[in-house]
Amino acid sequence: MASMLRIPVERGEVAGLVALVARRDAVHVEVMGAQDVAAGTPMRRDTIFRIASMTKAVLAAAAMVLVEETRLRLDDPIDPWLPELADRKVLRALDGPVEDTVPARRPISLRDLLTMRFGLGVIMAPPGAYPIQQAMLQAGVAPSPDPIRFTADDYMRRLGSLPLVHQPGERWLYHTGYDVLSVLIARATGMALGDFLAERIFAPLGMADTGFHVPEAKLDRLATCYRTDDDGRLSLQDAARGGEWSRPPPFGTELVSTADDYLAFARMLLDGGRHGRHRILSRPAVALMMTDQISQAQKDASPFFPGFWDSNGWGFGGAVTTRRDDVAASPGRYGWHGGFGTTFMVDPKEELVVLLLLQRLMRGPDDARISSDALTLAYQAIDD
C-alpha cells in the first residue's frame, strides 16, 4: 500500500497524506510527505486536516442522538426551529426566473435535510446556467469550499429569501441540507453546535483534536492546504497560521480532525453505536444512517457525478454502496469524501475502516483517483 500511495507524493501531485486501515483490532497507518512544503514540515500521524464533507456523517449522528431522545422526529416539520423555511415557495421550472414559483406541497422535515432532499443544493450545471444559481451566489449561500463568513441566523435569513428548486422530498441535491442541519441541531438543543458535538460525540469518543477551528496551541499540527494550478503545480489554498481554520468561525459547518480521532468515530459506527463503555447511538439508529434512502426514481431525476448512482445510494451523512462493480465496492459500505481530498469508509461486513487524509482542494471527480486507489489497496489486502 505504501509504495503505491507514495507515487502521487513523489510526483508532487499532493504534498503529503495519512492513510489508515483498521480491521478488527489491527490498525495500519502510513504517513508520508510534508505537512507544509515551504517549511519542509514532515507529515505526522496526528496532523490535523480540514475534513470538509466528512463532517456530514458527524452531523447525521448528532441529529440521530436528538431523534433517539425524541427532541426531534424524522418526519415532523422543522418550522418550529427554522421559521425562515416555513411556507416555502418552489420554482415552477429550474430555468425560470426566481419569482416564478408555486407553493410547497408540504413542510420540510429532518429526513429531508439528512437525505439532502429538502429542495436546495448544488445544481449540476455550469455556473450561472440558471437564474437560481446566480441568486444563491448573490445571497452568499451557494455551496463553496470556503467557510461561511456570516452567522447562522444571517445564513438562514439569506436562504429563506430564496425559493426551493424542487418540492421537499422530491429530488436529491448535494450539500446545502447539511448547512441547514447545523442550524437545526443548535437551535433544537439551545447550544452552540460545537459545544453539543463536543459533549455528546467528541468527548465520549476521545476526539480531542476535532472541532470547527484549531486552537493556537495546536496550529503547528494543522496541515497547510493546497490547490492544483492549471500547470499541475501545487499552490497555497489556505495557510495554517492566519488561515480560515485558525480562528473560531461565525458559523461552523465543516470540521477539522485527525486520523485517530476520526477512526474513533468510524469504529463507533462499525460497533453499532458503542465505543467502550459509552453508547453514542443505538444499533437501529446506526443501521438507518447506513441504509440507502434514495429511491430509484429520485436517483434517475438527480444528476451527480457520472456513474455515481449506478452503485451508490445515500443514507444519513454518507453514501451507501449498493452493488459490487469494483474491488472496493462492497455492498453495504458507508462513507464519504471531503472537498480537500479526505475520505472515510466503514464496511460492517468486512469489519473494516479506511481513512485517507490529504490537503489538496478537489476540482472534480477525477481528483478522487487517489482515494479510490487507497480503497482498492485496502480491499486487496484483506485476505493477507
C-alpha positions in Angstrom: 0.0 0.0 0.0 2.7 2.4 1.0 4.7 2.1 -2.3 1.6 2.9 -4.4 0.4 5.8 -2.3 3.9 7.3 -2.3 3.7 7.8 -6.1 1.4 10.9 -6.1 3.5 12.4 -3.2 6.8 11.9 -5.1 5.2 13.3 -8.3 4.2 16.4 -6.4 0.5 15.8 -7.0 -0.1 16.1 -3.3 2.1 17.5 -0.5 1.5 14.5 1.8 -1.0 12.2 3.3 -2.0 10.0 6.2 -3.6 6.6 5.3 -5.2 4.4 7.9 -6.7 0.9 7.6 -8.3 -0.8 10.6 -9.7 -4.3 10.7 -10.9 -5.7 14.0 -8.1 -5.0 16.4 -5.4 -4.3 13.8 -4.6 -0.8 12.7 -2.1 0.1 10.0 -1.1 3.7 9.3 1.1 5.2 6.6 2.4 8.7 6.9 4.3 10.3 4.1 5.2 13.7 2.5 5.0 17.1 4.0 2.6 18.9 6.2 3.9 22.2 4.8 6.0 22.2 1.7 7.7 25.6 2.0 8.7 25.0 5.6 9.6 21.4 5.0 7.5 20.3 7.9 7.0 16.5 7.7 3.6 14.9 7.9 2.7 13.4 11.2 0.2 10.7 12.3 -1.5 13.4 14.4 -1.6 16.1 11.8 -4.9 18.0 11.8 -6.8 18.1 8.5 -9.8 20.1 7.2 -12.2 17.2 6.7 -14.9 19.2 4.9 -17.9 17.0 3.9 -16.7 14.1 6.1 -18.4 16.4 8.7 -21.8 15.3 7.2 -21.6 11.8 8.9 -20.9 13.5 12.3 -23.8 15.9 11.9 -26.1 13.0 10.9 -25.0 11.1 14.1 -25.7 14.2 16.2 -29.2 14.5 14.6 -29.9 10.9 15.4 -28.9 11.5 19.0 -31.8 14.0 19.2 -34.1 11.7 17.3 -33.5 8.9 19.9 -34.2 11.4 22.7 -37.4 12.4 20.8 -36.3 16.0 20.8 -36.5 15.8 17.0 -38.6 13.5 14.8 -37.5 12.4 11.4 -40.8 13.4 9.6 -42.0 16.3 11.7 -41.8 19.8 10.1 -38.7 21.7 11.1 -40.7 25.0 11.1 -40.7 25.5 14.9 -36.9 25.7 14.9 -36.3 27.1 11.4 -39.2 29.5 10.7 -37.2 31.0 7.8 -38.0 27.9 5.9 -41.7 27.8 6.7 -44.3 28.3 3.9 -41.8 27.7 1.1 -42.2 28.6 -2.5 -40.8 26.3 -5.2 -39.6 27.2 -8.7 -42.1 26.4 -11.3 -39.2 25.5 -13.6 -35.4 25.2 -13.0 -34.6 27.5 -15.8 -37.3 30.0 -14.9 -37.0 33.3 -13.1 -36.7 33.0 -9.3 -40.0 34.9 -8.9 -42.0 32.3 -10.9 -43.0 29.9 -8.1 -45.7 27.6 -6.7 -46.4 26.8 -3.1 -44.5 23.9 -1.5 -46.8 20.9 -1.2 -45.6 20.1 2.4 -43.2 21.4 5.0 -39.6 20.4 5.2 -38.6 17.6 7.6 -35.5 16.5 9.3 -35.4 13.4 7.0 -35.4 15.8 4.0 -32.2 17.5 5.4 -30.5 14.2 6.2 -31.2 12.9 2.7 -30.5 16.2 1.0 -34.0 16.2 -0.5 -35.2 19.4 1.1 -35.1 21.3 -2.2 -31.9 23.3 -2.5 -28.3 22.4 -3.1 -25.7 22.1 -5.8 -27.1 22.5 -9.3 -25.2 20.2 -11.6 -24.7 22.7 -14.4 -22.1 25.2 -15.4 -22.0 28.2 -13.0 -24.7 30.8 -13.9 -26.6 28.4 -16.2 -29.8 29.1 -14.3 -31.1 32.1 -12.5 -31.4 30.3 -9.2 -27.6 29.6 -9.3 -26.9 33.3 -9.6 -29.4 34.1 -6.9 -27.7 31.7 -4.5 -24.3 33.2 -5.3 -25.6 36.7 -4.7 -27.2 35.7 -1.4 -23.9 34.1 -0.3 -25.4 30.6 0.2 -24.0 28.8 -2.9 -22.0 25.7 -1.8 -18.3 26.6 -1.8 -15.0 25.2 -0.4 -14.7 28.5 1.6 -16.2 28.7 5.1 -19.4 30.6 5.5 -18.4 34.1 6.7 -21.6 35.2 8.5 -23.6 33.9 11.3 -26.1 31.0 11.3 -29.0 33.4 11.7 -27.9 35.5 8.8 -27.4 32.4 6.7 -30.9 31.2 7.4 -32.3 34.7 6.6 -30.5 34.7 3.3 -31.5 31.1 2.5 -35.1 31.9 3.4 -35.2 34.7 0.8 -34.9 32.1 -2.0 -37.4 29.7 -3.5 -36.7 25.9 -3.4 -35.6 24.3 -6.7 -37.7 21.2 -6.1 -40.5 20.2 -3.9 -39.5 18.9 -0.4 -38.6 15.2 -0.6 -38.7 15.1 -4.4 -35.1 15.1 -5.5 -31.6 14.8 -4.1 -29.4 17.9 -4.3 -26.0 17.8 -2.8 -24.7 19.7 0.3 -27.0 22.6 1.4 -29.2 20.4 3.6 -26.3 19.8 5.9 -25.6 23.5 6.4 -29.3 23.8 7.4 -28.9 20.8 9.6 -26.1 22.5 11.5 -28.5 25.3 12.4 -31.3 22.9 13.3 -29.2 21.0 15.8 -28.0 24.1 17.5 -31.5 25.6 17.8 -33.1 22.4 18.9 -30.5 21.9 21.7 -30.2 25.6 22.7 -26.4 25.1 22.5 -23.7 26.1 20.1 -23.2 23.3 17.6 -19.6 22.8 18.6 -20.5 22.5 22.3 -23.2 19.9 21.6 -20.9 17.9 19.4 -18.1 18.0 22.0 -20.4 16.9 24.8 -22.3 14.1 23.0 -19.8 12.8 20.5 -16.2 14.1 20.7 -15.7 13.8 24.5 -17.1 10.2 24.8 -15.1 9.1 21.7 -11.9 10.8 22.9 -11.8 13.1 19.8 -9.6 15.7 21.4 -8.4 17.3 18.1 -11.8 17.6 16.4 -13.7 20.9 16.2 -14.6 23.8 14.0 -11.2 25.5 14.3 -7.6 24.8 15.5 -6.5 26.5 18.8 -3.3 28.4 18.8 -1.5 25.7 20.8 -2.2 23.1 18.1 -1.6 25.2 14.9 1.8 23.6 14.4 -0.1 20.4 13.6 -2.6 21.9 11.1 -1.7 20.9 7.5 -1.3 23.7 5.0 -3.9 23.3 2.3 -3.0 23.5 -1.4 -4.8 23.6 -4.7 -3.5 22.4 -8.1 -3.0 25.1 -10.7 -3.5 24.7 -14.4 0.2 23.7 -14.8 -0.3 20.9 -12.3 1.8 22.6 -9.6 0.6 23.0 -6.0 -0.1 26.5 -4.8 -1.4 27.8 -1.4 -5.1 27.4 -0.8 -5.2 28.0 3.0 -2.4 28.5 5.5 -2.3 27.1 8.9 -1.4 30.2 10.9 -3.7 33.1 9.9 -5.8 30.8 7.7 -9.5 30.2 7.7 -9.4 27.4 10.4 -7.0 29.2 12.8 -9.9 31.1 14.5 -13.5 30.4 15.5 -15.8 30.8 12.6 -19.0 32.9 12.8 -20.9 29.8 11.5 -19.1 26.5 11.9 -20.2 23.8 9.4 -17.0 21.9 8.5 -14.7 20.2 11.0 -11.0 19.7 11.4 -9.8 16.3 12.7 -7.0 13.7 12.8 -6.8 10.1 11.6 -7.1 8.7 15.0 -9.9 11.0 16.1 -12.0 10.0 13.0 -11.1 6.4 13.5 -12.8 6.5 16.9 -16.0 7.9 15.2 -15.8 5.3 12.4 -15.3 2.4 14.8 -18.3 3.6 16.8 -20.4 3.2 13.7 -18.8 -0.2 13.0 -19.6 -1.2 16.5 -23.3 -0.3 16.2 -23.1 3.0 18.1 -20.9 1.9 21.0 -17.4 3.0 22.0 -16.0 1.2 25.0 -18.4 1.9 27.9 -20.1 4.7 26.0 -23.1 4.2 23.8 -23.5 7.1 21.4 -26.3 5.7 19.3 -28.5 2.6 19.2 -27.8 -0.1 16.7 -31.0 0.7 14.8 -30.0 4.3 14.5 -26.7 3.4 13.0 -28.3 0.9 10.7 -30.7 3.7 9.5 -27.8 6.0 8.8 -26.1 3.3 6.7 -29.2 2.4 4.7 -29.9 3.8 1.2 -32.7 6.3 1.5 -33.0 7.4 -2.1 -35.5 5.7 -4.5 -34.5 4.7 -8.0 -36.9 7.3 -9.4 -35.2 10.0 -7.3 -31.8 8.8 -8.4 -32.9 9.0 -12.1 -34.0 12.6 -11.5 -31.0 13.7 -9.5 -27.8 14.3 -11.6 -24.5 13.9 -9.8 -21.1 12.7 -10.9 -21.3 10.3 -13.9 -22.0 6.8 -12.8 -22.4 7.7 -9.1 -25.9 6.3 -8.8 -25.0 3.1 -10.6 -23.6 1.5 -7.5 -24.3 4.1 -4.7 -27.2 5.4 -2.7 -27.3 8.0 0.1 -28.1 7.2 3.7 -27.8 9.8 6.5 -24.5 11.6 6.2 -22.8 9.4 3.7 -23.0 7.3 0.6 -24.0 3.6 0.7 -22.6 1.1 -1.8 -25.5 -0.8 -3.4 -23.7 -3.2 -5.7 -20.2 -4.5 -6.3 -18.9 -3.1 -9.5 -15.3 -2.7 -8.4 -12.8 -4.4 -6.0 -13.6 -2.0 -3.2 -17.3 -1.6 -3.9 -18.6 -3.8 -1.1 -22.4 -3.7 -0.8 -23.4 -2.0 2.5 -20.2 0.0 2.6 -20.8 3.5 4.1 -18.6 6.6 3.8 -17.9 9.9 2.1 -15.3 12.3 0.8 -14.2 15.8 1.8 -13.6 18.6 -0.6 -9.9 18.8 0.4 -9.2 15.2 -0.6 -10.2 13.4 2.5 -12.1 10.1 2.5 -13.5 7.7 5.1 -15.2 4.3 4.6 -16.8 1.9 7.0 -17.6 -1.7 5.9 -19.6 -3.7 8.5 -19.4 -7.0 6.5 -15.6 -6.9 6.4 -15.2 -5.1 9.9 -13.1 -2.6 8.0 -12.4 1.1 8.3 -10.3 3.0 5.7 -9.2 6.6 6.1 -7.2 8.8 3.7 -6.4 12.3 4.7 -5.0 14.8 2.1 -4.7 18.6 2.0 -5.5 19.4 -1.7 -8.6 21.1 -2.9 -10.6 18.8 -5.1 -11.6 20.3 -8.5 -13.8 17.4 -9.8 -14.5 13.7 -9.7 -11.1 12.8 -11.3 -9.4 14.1 -8.1 -10.9 11.1 -6.2 -8.5 8.8 -8.0 -6.0 8.7 -5.1 -8.8 7.8 -2.6 -10.2 5.2 -5.0 -6.7 3.6 -5.3 -6.3 3.6 -1.5 -9.6 1.7 -1.1 -8.6 -0.8 -3.7 -5.3 -1.4 -2.0 -7.0 -1.9 1.3 -9.5 -4.4 0.0 -7.0 -6.5 -2.0 -5.0 -6.9 1.3 -8.0 -8.2 3.3 -7.1 -11.9 3.0 -3.3 -11.5 3.5 
